């Protein structure tokens, strides 16, 4: 196996791609090897004893890796595969950002097992800005959709990059809303960046490339399998200062992201929901267990992530503003300081209770209304 000269940036990419094909070497072990031997072809001269001395490698993995290094056929095949990947990346006008590159997202480097190679389409610089992950169920309710739109609009207005997993439901709403309000967004994929499979017609992902990036640790052409989604989710949490969960079942994938964020010592936020809604069972559990901070508005997120943030400095039109829509004004006109039951309010406003709940929630976020026990609501100002 041959490598180009060290001056060629493809050298480090090729070396890391070769290492990723060694049986038993995942991201954490590869990073350990690179830290010890540096990103140099000379590391393939390491023997079993050299590797076994490294933390987290172990004798069995060391023997397997050393045998791979000593096998010219294995190295040649791995090098050929790596070269093909680099060619595919170039053809796609994408990039491979290695962990030692200044382009690598700084927060992502801090997790236990950051990808040695990150495949990028778009501008990875969006990941160098303050990021917030917004995730949730694929089966979003009207309440969940409206909440995602409201929070993403407010976060984008404050300059946060919105990160999500490009799945149906809350994820797609987060990406779309951010783009609609001229914000930056990043989509982490469970497969290769050549296959944004949830948007085959290209209605959304080209816009993401203009205002952010598609990112993945999976090779170009990689198929999607269930085991890849938890790995993807750790990256969503890892690149973000905080993770917001909007609607999740008790076993939802967004809870995997939330607990990955907790493991990475990041902030976790959850939007409360109805006790009768299955898609709110997970978020309510996060709050109940003290694993997430309850979110009643975008200010709750920003104030936690930016301690110097003043609620009085909110831009007009974002959460907490006194600007209301026409339907919200109709609801406000029928609210008083004295509590009223939602059924009576629905009758007075001629609104379906499910739609009315969405408007009431938005009014709560804007500090114009308050919910009391027993589905009672009242005006607050």
DATA-V295583 format. One line per field, one symbol per residue. phi: phi as a letter, one per 40 degrees, with the letter a starting at -180 (. if undefined). psi: psi as a letter, one per 20 degrees, with the letter a starting at -180 (. if undefined). burial: 1 if it has 9 or more other ideal C-beta (glycine too) atoms within 8 Angstrom, else 0. A space follows every 10 residues. Layout:
phi=???
psi=???
burial=???
This chain:
phi=.bbccdcccc ccccccccdc ccdgccdccc ccccccbgcb dccccccdcc cccccgcgcc cccccccccc cdcccccccc cccccccccc ccfbabbccc ccccdccccc ccbcccbbcb bhbccccccd bbcbbiccbc cddccccccc ccdcccccgc ccbabfccgd dccccccccc bgccabbcbc bcccbcccbc cgcbcccccc biacbacccd gccbbdcccc cccccdcccb cabbbbgacc bccccccccc ccccgbcbba ccaccccccb cccccdcccg caccbbicdc cccccbdccb cccccdgcdg cccbcccccd cdcbbbdccb cccccccccf bcdccccccc ccccccgbab cbdgfbbacb a
psi=pqqrqhhphi ghggghhghi ippioagghg hggghgirmq hihiipaghg hhiqpigqgg hgggghhghi ohgghggggg gghhghghgg hikaqoorhj qiippghhhi rgmqphpppp pboihhiirp qpporaqhmp rgggghgggg ghggghhjjq pppajkrqcg ghhggggghh kkrqqpopqi aqiimmhimh ikhghhhhhh jcqpqqiqqp jprpqhihgh gghhhghhiq hqpppooprh kqhhhggghg gghjkrqpqq pqaqiiphii ggghggghij iqpppirhhh gghhhnhipp hijpqqirpi qjpqrghhhg ghhjqrhpqq qhghhhghik qphhghhghh ghhghjkirp prqklqqqqi .
burial=1010000000 1111111111 0101101111 1111000010 0010010101 1101001000 1111110110 0000110110 1110110110 0101011110 0001101110 1011111111 1101011011 1111111001 1011111111 1111111101 1111111011 1111111110 1011111111 1110110010 0001100110 1111111101 0100000111 1111111111 1111111110 0111111111 1101011111 1110001011 1111111000 1111101111 1111100010 0001000111 1001000111 1101100001 1100110010 1010111111 1111110110 0000011110 0
